[in-house]
Amino acid sequence: MDPRMSAMARLRPVGTPSLSLDNDDLARDYERASTTRQFESGRRLVEDMALVRGDRVLDVGCGTGLLTAHIADLVGPEGVAIGIDPLPLRIEIAREKQRGNLSFDVGDAYLLEDFRDCTFDAVVMNAVFHWLSEKTQPLLEAARVLRPGGKIGISTQLKGDQSRVQEVAAKVLSEPPFDRYPRPRPNLTFCVDAEELRAFFEMTGFAPTLIEVREQKRMQPSAEAASFGNFLGHLPPELRGRARVIIRQRLQALVTADGLIQHRQRLVAVAVRK
């Protein structure tokens, strides 16, 4: 792990997913999968945020930069879109998209130290908030870098909602030999419901203008397991590939002529910095 990642790892709360389990294959797989997953939910989120030309926008947890590039198009050459992600391999891919008003860097939601107070008109957290084991510090950091009246947009997994991938993975991981290596906690994510998110906004200086649960029907063209290293990171290295193959085989059995159908609930919110 490079020095910057080591510093970020020390700052992250206990229980937060590890930063050391990514690899080139997972990063490229994430880029491919995001075109039909995170990007679509993110595109609708920035519509809700009503970004305009000239806005300065920080995309926190940008992954490989698909949504950040879309934001750069929305704000135009007069605006700025900056994407940060704690995983350097994803940022390497994102940097292939850089242009005049679009840039990327390694960074962490818990400490936005590279950005001065009141720098941005909007902060976007798409498919990020459920990975944060402690919620107040990232929101306080977002409030700090936003100008008064600036907006934060969050699209995240809803507490209690499970995907087909999660259901199938839980079943596979409960079987030998994987059951000998239980996860430290049953769920990888730290999801909230609408009222909990409202309370977090109120504690950190935000006034929500939108908090709603949205029903989603998502069609994946093929069976895909998660492309995040922590998904199987609790297993010994020699078992991770085997588990991934079995999970994909089980998911493949659920694929119809239209693909793998997933019904999900997503928590979407927009709030204004007071």
Number of C-alpha atoms within 10 A of each C-alpha: 9 8 8 12 18 12 11 17 19 9 12 19 12 11 14 15 20 13 18 15 15 18 16 12 11 17 23 16 16 19 21 13 18 19 12 14 15 21 20 14 19 25 16 12 20 23 13 14 21 10 17 14 15 16 21 23 27 27 25 25 26 30 30 29 30 21 25 32 22 16 31 26 16 20 19 17 16 12 20 24 31 23 29 26 23 21 23 22 19 27 24 18 19 25 16 12 15 17 12 12 18 24 21 26 19 19 23 20 25 20 16 17 12 8 14 11 14 14 15 24 24 28 27 27 22 26 21 20 23 21 17 20 17 17 19 15 14 19 21 20 18 30 27 20 22 27 18 15 15 23 27 28 25 25 27 25 26 20 17 9 12 14 13 16 18 17 12 16 22 15 12 18 20 13 10 9 12 18 14 11 13 12 15 9 8 8 11 18 18 17 20 19 17 16 11 12 19 18 12 17 24 14 13 20 16 25 18 20 11 15 19 14 17 13 11 12 11 15 16 17 15 17 18 18 22 18 20 17 18 16 19 22 17 16 20 11 10 8 14 16 13 11 19 17 13 16 24 18 14 16 20 15 10 13 16 13 7 10 15 20 17 15 13 17 19 19 20 24 24 23 23 23 21 16
